[in-house]
Structures are given as C-alpha cells and as structure tokens.
C-alpha cells in the first residue's frame, strides 16, 4: 500500500474546481432566465438572420428582485430558486443621484384634485408594441424544446421592437423575465374564467385593455374585473369606478371586494385628516365580495358545474358572521362600572370563543365533512385564474374566499433604490405634513427663546407652515418623529423613514386614490 502524499488546501480547491469544470462540460448548466446584464445584440447571435435583423440593439441593466445564489448541494442541479424572480430594468446611479438631489432642493407644490382624475387611455396605448407579448402557436406534437425555443424567439422580438421604437426614458417598469410571461400564458390557457385583480385606489394602472381584449375576443373566455380593497376609498369612488369600467367595457363583469369591511363611521370621522386604520389585527371579519363572485360564476356555469358546496360555505359564513354580530351587540349592553371590572375577563372569553369558532369553521369547510351532507357532484370542473400586479390583493382574495389565511406575500418595499421621489409624488397630492403632524427640521436650528415664544403664543398644535417643504425634509421630519437614526452618527435615517411612508401608503393608512374622469365635476353637482 502506497503512502499518501501531503495534500494542501489550495490543491484541494484546485481539484474541486477541475471536477466542476469537467461536470459542466458533460451536463447542461443551470442558468438564470435573464442575465444580470442583458446585451440584446448578444442575445440574437444564435438566431437565424431571416427572423431578426442584425442592427445594433441597446443593452439593458436588469434588476433582479430578491436574487438568491444557485444551490450547490447534491441533488439540486435542476433547481433554480431565481426562476420566477421579478426582473426590471435597473436605473443608472447617475439617474438615482439626480432624483435624490431634486428631492433635497425642489419644493413641494400641492396640485389640484383634478390631477387625480385618470383615464385608461392616459396609461395604456392599445395596438402598439407595448401590448403584452403573445405566445407563439403550439400543439401537442411539438417537443418541449421546440415550444420553449419559439417562446424565446418571440420574446426577444418583443423586446427588440420595444427598445428600437422607444427610449428607456419613455418606458415604465415592465417584466423582463420570460418565465413570468410563461406563467401568464399558461394561466390564460387553462382558465375558464379570468379574475383581473385591481386595487380600487388606482385601477387604471392595473387594468390592461390589451389583456382584456386578448382574453375576451381571441381566447373567447370570460373576464371578471375585481375592484379590491374598497374599504380604503369612499363609497362614491367605488361606484364611480364601477360605472366607468362598465360604460367602457359593456361585456365586462365588475365586482367589489375587501377582506376588511369597514365598520360604520360618522361623516365627520371620514373627512378627518389623519392616519387611517384597516381594523384590528387578528380579528378578521367576513370578506365582502365572495357572494358577488359566486353569483357571476353561477350565472355563467350553472348548468355545467355543480356549485352546491361553494354555496353551502357562503351560507355557513353568513350565519357565523350574523351570530358574532348579535353576540357583540348583546355584550355591549353592560353598565360602565361592570365593564371596567370585567373588561379583561371578556377579552379572554372572546378569544376562546374565536378559537372554538375557528375549529368549527375548519370542520365545516373540510371537503370530507361537506361531502357527507351534499349529494354526489355533477361531473365537471371550473378553473378560475387570477391575474394582477404585485400588492393588488391576490392573496387577500384567496384568503377571503377560503375564509381563513392561507397565503401572504408582498412586494418588498425595501428593494426600492430611491423612495424620495415617490414621497414627493404623494406630498403633491396628499397633505402628508398634516396627516403625519410633522415639524419642519429647520425649526430645531432656531433659537430657544423664539421657540418658547411660539409655544406660549400658538402652543404649536398644528404643523408649521412658515418653511418650504421638500421630499427630503418630510423624510427627515418623519425619521426624527419615529426615532429612526443611523447607527454610527445618530443622524435621521431618511431612507428608512421614506420606506416607512411608502408602507403606510401601501397599507392604506395614507389614503391617495385616483378618480375617473369628470368625478370632481359630477361630485360638485
């Protein structure tokens, strides 16, 4: 037996490197769908000259949201965690720094309410190259490689047409990951009914006329527009948007939905300028909208699919919500002295009752439990597809239909490189200084005597109006008010404060919403 030779750590690394190279030569490499820096001209090198032109194509920097390293563990060579990551065009550092400078220097000027009146034509240009990419024609006689190759060629041509006819300054963010479009194509193909989810605060941004026309006219399928989060806007805005879409698209079904229905509030509370709330955490009320969705589906597929189980679940939810409402009203009729003494005991009892009701809900919603009471279903299945931008409430709609929390996902706001421009956009259309009750950062540099005089005379109960506000000033003031400070220098963390304001706007605590054209005129009359 030969004696083993000394083997250093460097030699071991070199050995593993050579082993990986030999393995990559024999096996196909797992590559992310889009490279970190996509050169469109290089992407066309292997494409036949007859299908694409060979003119110069500008390259695009791609921002991969939540990019994860490829796994190196055994048995995971076919798994790519970045396959469905969102890919957007990445902005240059110069553009980001320029917008930051504008956020520091450009004062905020409030805009009239009519600026928030937006039409679909102001956002989309149907019939142009900016429409959604179409999936190439395919059949079951084609192999998977042939189908994917045709899809890649079509998507490259789609990108080429866009970047040759429009500059990057003219374009908004759109998905550059082919896998995302493939998911959309498959959802459209297998769905019998398509739910187009929109946020009622800005539905024209989320409703694509090209997508609606493609599904309704070419695929011959039903489209249901869901105006979600209706609790975040006044009722008249919801009615106005519903009338607007029905008047422009008569064949479209429009339903309203929310997982957090509003409690009755006085008119004065609704007009108050303040941070709003969407209800208590952990106390989910019955969603508004599942019944309306059921009626639409029932009218379309009543004779082909048995919807008895779905109807039974809705009836059970209505009974349970009615019982909980009656019990809440009965418990409210108590003397004030007894309420103070028994408040903690009542909260404990309510939590126990909610846990018991939750267990009963699971039993009632269990398919096996329902199958014992319902007759054998008629053969037939209906597939409902859901399409929507990030943060429009797709998960909340599924949770509302199921009657419990089964999904929760949100686009990470921390991925926004420069949030100050968005804060300035909000401040021009919403009185942020009044809502957040901010004090201008420049006031801290004034003399203490002047501050004492102001406190004695005006007591500083309202936000200051003597200073000019910028987007950066708003973020600084909010950082000081919330105690957001940098770790080393203990300065106001403006970036964290800006992200906090964006979260408040996303959650609906800062209410900014668009109106259909002519809303202000009709409201005045």
N, C-alpha and C positions, 0 to 999 in steps of 0.2 A: 504494500500500500504506500503510495507516494505521499510525502509530507505536504501539507497545504502551504501555499505561498502567502506571504503577507498581502493583504488586500485593503488599500486605503479607502477612505470615504469618498475621495474625489474619483477614484477608479470605479467605485460602485455607482456613482451618479452617471458617469460616462457609459457604463454598461446598460443601465436602465434607459438612458437616452437612445442608445443604439437599438435597444429592443423595441422601444416605441416607434422608432423610425421604420424598422422592418415590419412592424404590425400595421402601420399606416399605409405602407406600400401594397399590402395584400388585402386590406379591408377598407371599405368606404369610410371616409371621415364624416363625423357628425358636425355639421356647420350650422350656425345660427341662420335663420331665414334672411336676415339683412345684415350686411357687414357694418362695422362701426363707422366706416367712411365709404359710402357707396359712390363709385365713379360710374355714371350711367354709360359713358362711352366704353368703358371696360366690360360692362355687363353685356354689351352687344357683340363682343368679339366672336363668340361661338354661334351667333345667329346668322342664318343664311342672308346673303346680300339682297335677295329678291324680296324678303319680307320686311326688312328695315333699312332705312337709309344710314349711311355711314358718316353723316355730318357730325360736327362736334356737339356734344351734349354736356351741359354744366354738371359738375358733381354736387352732391348733397351730403351735408353732415347730418347723421341720424342720431337722435337722442333716444336711447333705449331705456324705458321706464322700468326701474327695479331689475336691472340686468343681474343675472346670477352666474357664477362661474360654472363651467361644464363639469359634471361629476367625473371623477377619476376612479371611483370604486369598481370592484369587479362586478360584472353582470349589468352595468348601466350604460354600455356604449351606445345603445339605441335610444336612450332617454335624453331629451333636451329640455331643460327647465325653462328655456327662453323662447320656446316655440310660439307661444301666444302672447308675448310681451308687446306692449304698445310701443310703436316706433313713430316718432315725429321728427320733422326737420329741426335740427339744432341751430339755435341762433349763435351768431358770432359774438365774441367777447366785446368787440367794439360797439355793436348794437346794444348789448346789455348795459355797458357802461354809459352810453349816451342816454339811455332811458333813465338810468339812475340819476344822472346829472339833471335831467329835466324834472325828475321828482323832487330834487332839492331846491330848484330855482323857480320853476313855473308855478305861479299862484293858482289856486283853485277858484274857478268862477262857476257858480251854480247855473245850471241850464234849465230852461222851462220844461214843464211837464210834457209838452207835446213831443219832445225829443224821444220819449219812451214809447211812442206810437210807431210800431214797426210792422211792415207787411212782409209776406213770404217773398215777394219779388225783390225786396231790398237785400235779401240774404242769398238766395239761390238764383242761378241762371239756367233754367231748364233748356235742354237741347244743345248745350255747349260741351266742351271736353271735360268740364268739371263735374259732369254727372258720374254716377257710380260705375265702376268697371263691370262689364258683363262677362259672365262665364262662357267660355267657348262651348260650342255644341259637342256633345259626347254621347256615347252609347255603351252598352254593356259588352260589346265586342272589343272595345279598346282596352289595352292594358293600363295599369296604374301609372306606369312611367310615361306612357303616351298622353294620358289625361293631364298629369302634372306638368309635362313639358309645354303643352298647349296653353295651360293656365299661366305659366311663367312668361311665355312669349306675349300673351295678350296683356298681362300686367305691365311688362316692360314697355310695350307700345303705348299703354295708357299713361304711364309716367312720362314717356318721351313727348307725347302730344301736349301734356300739361306744361312741362318745363320749356318747350320750344315756343309756346304761344303766350306764356305768362312768366313774368319775372317773380323771384322769390318775395319781393316786396308786395306784390299784388295778391299773393296766396295766403290763406289762413292755414292753420294746422290741419293736416289730414293724415290718415293712416298709411304708412309706408311698408307695413308688414303684410306680405301676401297671405300669410296664414289667417289673419283676421278676416280678410275678404273671402277666403275659402270657407270660413265658418259661416259668414253671412250667406254665401251662395247655397250651402247645404241646408241652412235653416229655412231659406225661402223655398227650396225644392221639396222638403219633406213636410212642410206645414200645410194644414188645411185652412187655418185662419192665422193671420199675422197680427199681433198686437204691436203697434208702433208706440212706444212709451215716450212721452214728453213731459218735461217739467212745466207746469202751468205758468210759472213765472216768466218763462221765455220759450214758448212752444215753437215759434217760428224758427228758432235756431236748430231744433231737433226734428222738425218735420221736413223731410226731403220730398219735394214734388216728383223728382225723377224716380225715387224708390217707390212711391205710391203708384205712379203711372206704370212702372215696370211690373209690379205685382198684380195690380188690378186689371190692366189691359193685356199684357203679354202672357203672364202666368195664369190669368183668369182665376185669381184667388181673392178672398175677402180680406179687407184691411180694416182694423178697428183702431182708431186713434184714442189713446188713453191720456187724458189730462190729469197727471198725477200731482200730488201734494197740494190739493185745493185748499187745505187748511191754512196755507201760507199767504193767500191773497184774499181780498174782499170778494164776497159772493157775486157782485156785479161784474167783476173782471172775469170770473169763471164763465158766467152767462155770455159775456161779450165774446170771449174766445170761442166758445162752442158755436155760437151763431156765425161767427166769422168763417170757421172751417166748413160748416155745413152749407153756407152760401157759396163758397168757392169750390167745394168738392161735394156735390149732392149725393153721390153714391157712397160716401164715407160714413161709417158708424163712429160716433163720438161718445165716449163715456167718461165720467169723472171718478176719481179715485183718491183715497187718502187712507193711510194706516193710523193716523192720529186725528180723528174727528174733533172739531172744536167744541168746547163747552159754550153755552150761551153767555155772551158778554154784552155789556151795555155799549151803546153807540159812542159814549164818551171815552170808554176804555179802548175802543178800536181806533179812535183818532189820536190817542196819546202818542207822543214821540218818545219811544223807549225801546229797549231790547225786548224782543218778543220771545215766547216760550212755546214749545210744541207739546206740553203736557209733562206728566211725571214719569221719570224713568222707572221701568219695571212694572208699570201699570198700563199695559197695552189694552186699549179699548177695541171694540169690534170695528173692523175696517169698513169704510164706506166705498162701495163700488163693486164688490163681488156679485151682488144681486143683479145689478145693471148689466154686468158682463154675462151672467148666466142667461138673462133674457135675450141678449143678442145672439149668443150661441144657440139657444133653444129655437129661436125663430129661423135660423139657418139650417140646423141639422136635427130638427125634432123627429122627422120620420126615419132617419138613418142611424141614429145613435141613441142609446138609452142613457138619459141623464138623470135617472132616479136617485142615484147615490149622491150626486152633486147637489141636487135639490134638497135631499134629506139633511145634508151637512149644513146648508144655509138655514134651514128651519131650526135646527138644533142651536145654531149660533144666535139666532134671533131670540129664541126662548131664554137662553142663558143670559144674554145681554139685558133682556127685559127684567128677569129676576134680580140681577145685580143692581139695576137702576132702582127697583122698588125697595130693595133692602137698604140701599144708600139713603133714600128719602125717609124710610122709617127710622133709621138710626140717627137722622139729623134732628128728629123731634125729641130733644132732651134738654133739660134745664141746664143753664150755663154753669151752675155750680157742679153738677154731676159730670159735665163734660170735662172740666178741669181735672177732676179726681180720676175719671175713668178713661182719659184720653189714651194713655199708654196701653191699658188693657184692651181697648177697642182695636188699636192698631195691630196688636198681636193676634187677636181673633180674626181680623180681616185677612191677615197674611195666611193664617191656617185655612180659612175658607177658600182663598185663591188657590192654594196648593191642592186642596181637595177638588175644586172645580177643574184645575188643570189636569188632575188624574182622570176625572170623569170625561174631560174633552178627549184625552188620548184614547180612552176606551170607545167613546162614541165615534171618533174619527178613524178608528182602526178599520181597515178594509175587511178583515176577518169578522169583526163584530158586526159590521153593516151587512155583510153577506148573509148572515143568519136571518136577518129580518127582511131583506129585499129579495124578490124573486130573481131567478136567473136572468142575466142581462141579455139583451139582443146582441147578436154578433155585430161588431162594428166599433171602430176606434176613431176618435177625432184627435188630431195633433195640432196643438196651439203653439205657435212660435212667438218669441218675444225679441224685439229689436229695439235698441236705444243706446244713446251715448252714455259715457260714464256719469254716475251720480244723478241720473234722472229718476231712479227709484225702481229698477227692475227687481231687485231683491225684496224690497218692501212690498211690492205687488204679490210676489210669490208667497211671502210670509202672511199677507192679508188673506189670500185665497186659502192657504193651508190652515189659518187660524193659530199659528204658532211661529216662532222664529226658527227658520231652517237655513237661511242664508244671510250673510252680512259682508258686504265688500264696498270699497270706496276708493276713488282715485286719490292717490297720496298728494295732498297739497304741498307737502314739503319738497316735492320734486320741482316746483315752480322756481326757476332760477332768479327771476326778478319780479317780486309781487307788488312793488311800489306803484307801478303804472296802473295795476288793477285797483288798488286802493284809491288812486286819484280818479279813476273812472267812476267808482262808487260815490266818492265825495262830491262829484259834479252833479249827480242825480239823486243822492240821498243826503240828508243833513247829518253826516256822520259825527260832526263835532257836538251837536245837540244830543244825538242818540247815546253816544258814549260818554257825554258830560266831560269833555276834555278841557284841560287848561293849557294854554299855549306855552311851549318850553321857554320862550323868551321872557316870560314873567318871572322866572326864577333868578334872572340876572338883574332885576330891578332892585332898587334899594328897599330895605326892610321898612323904612318909615313910610314909603309910598304904599307898600302892601298893607301896612297897618291902617293907613287912612282909607284905603279902598275897602278893607274889611269892615271898618266902622261905618262907612257910608253906605256901601252896597252889599256888604257881607258876602260878596262873591258867591251867590247862589246859582247863577247862570254862567254858561261858558263865555269866555272872553271874546269880544268882537273887535277889540282895538288893534289886533295884529293880523297880518295876512297869513293865511294858512297855505301850506304846501302838502303834498302827499307824504313827504318825509317828516314834516312837523307832526302830522297826525299819528304816524307810526311811533315817533319819539314820545309823544304825549301818552299814547296808549301803553307803551312799554314802561314808562315811569308809573303810570296809574296801576298797572298789574304787577310791577316789580320785576319785569324782565330785564336783567342786567347781564353784561358779558362777564365771563369767568375771571379774566385777568384784570382788566382796567375798571370793572364795575360801571361801565357806561350803559346807556339804554340800548337794549338789543332790538334795534329797529326791524331787522329781518324776522325775528320771532314774533314781534308784535304784528307785522304785516300778515304773516301766516295765520295768526290768531284772528285777525279781522276777516280774512278770507273764509276761515272755518265758520265764523259767526254768520257770514253771508250765505254760505252753503247750507248751513243748518236752518236758515230762515229766521234767525234772531235779528239780523239786519235785513229788513224787507225791501228789496228792489225788484220790481217786476215790470215787464213790458205790457203795453196795451195795444189792441188792434187799432188800425187807422180810424180816425174820427171818434175815438172814445171820449175825449175831453169835450168835444162839441156836443155829442149826444148826452153826456152827463150833465152839461150845463142847462140843457133843455128838459 
